[in-house]
Structures are given as C-alpha cells and as structure tokens.
Amino acid sequence: MPVTSSPQYQRFLKLLRSARISSGKTQVQVAKILKKPQSFVSKSESGERRVDVVDLQQFAKIYKKPFSYFE
C-alpha cells in the first residue's frame, strides 16, 4: 500500500486542508505566496503530490500553525 493512502497520511491531508481553510486563505493565495502554481497546493492537499518536510514548514508558516499541528 502506498504511504499516501495510509490512514495516517489521509489524516495529515485533512489537517493540511483544514489549516489552510482556518487561515482564511484560498489555494490561489497560498500558491502566490509560495511562488508556485495553484495546482501545487491542490495536489499537495489531495495526496497527488507528496508533501516533504520543507514544503510542510512553509505551509505551517503561512497558516500560522506550529509544525506539531500536523502530527
């Protein structure tokens, strides 16, 4: 089973999306901050693209969440 389909990773993806929504930002706004296309954020949230630790640090900073929020 791929890691991205594990229950733990699915929970992480929900937290990632929830953090963005609670920050009041759209995928387009986050992408602009990251200087990436909107599809980067969408694919990160859907699990189509695996989120690495550097990306997660950037998301956490943008969403004003501690890194531990995503555990």
C-alpha positions as CSV (number, residue, x, y, z in Angstrom):
1,M,0.0,0.0,0.0
2,P,1.5,3.4,-0.9
3,V,2.2,5.7,2.0
4,T,-0.1,8.3,0.6
5,S,-3.1,6.0,1.0
6,S,-2.3,5.1,4.6
7,P,-4.8,6.3,7.3
8,Q,-2.1,8.4,8.9
9,Y,-1.3,10.2,5.6
10,Q,-5.0,10.7,4.9
11,R,-5.4,12.3,8.3
12,F,-2.4,14.5,7.6
13,L,-4.0,15.7,4.3
14,K,-7.2,16.6,6.1
15,L,-5.2,18.6,8.6
16,L,-3.3,20.4,5.8
17,R,-6.5,21.4,4.1
18,S,-8.2,22.4,7.4
19,A,-5.2,24.6,8.3
20,R,-5.5,26.5,5.0
21,I,-9.2,27.0,5.4
22,S,-9.0,28.1,9.0
23,S,-6.3,30.6,8.0
24,G,-8.8,32.1,5.6
25,K,-6.6,31.6,2.5
26,T,-7.5,30.1,-0.8
27,Q,-5.3,27.7,-2.7
28,V,-4.6,30.6,-5.2
29,Q,-3.4,32.9,-2.4
30,V,-1.2,30.2,-0.9
31,A,0.3,29.4,-4.3
32,K,1.1,33.0,-4.9
33,I,2.9,33.3,-1.5
34,L,4.9,30.1,-2.4
35,K,5.5,31.3,-6.0
36,K,4.1,28.1,-7.3
37,P,1.0,27.2,-9.4
38,Q,-2.3,26.7,-7.7
39,S,-2.1,23.0,-8.8
40,F,0.9,22.6,-6.4
41,V,-1.3,23.4,-3.4
42,S,-4.2,21.3,-4.8
43,K,-2.1,18.3,-5.5
44,S,-0.4,18.6,-2.1
45,E,-3.8,18.7,-0.3
46,S,-5.2,15.8,-2.4
47,G,-2.3,13.5,-1.9
48,E,-1.5,13.5,-5.6
49,R,1.8,15.2,-4.7
50,R,3.8,14.0,-1.7
51,V,4.5,16.8,0.8
52,D,8.1,16.9,2.0
53,V,9.3,18.4,5.3
54,V,10.5,21.7,3.6
55,D,7.1,22.2,2.0
56,L,5.4,21.4,5.3
57,Q,7.5,24.0,7.1
58,Q,6.4,26.6,4.5
59,F,2.7,25.6,4.8
60,A,2.9,25.8,8.6
61,K,4.4,29.3,8.5
62,I,1.8,30.6,6.0
63,Y,-1.1,29.1,8.1
64,K,0.5,30.2,11.4
65,K,0.4,26.7,12.8
66,P,3.1,25.0,14.8
67,F,4.8,22.2,13.0
68,S,3.3,19.8,15.6
69,Y,-0.2,20.7,14.4
70,F,0.3,18.3,11.5
71,E,1.2,15.3,13.6
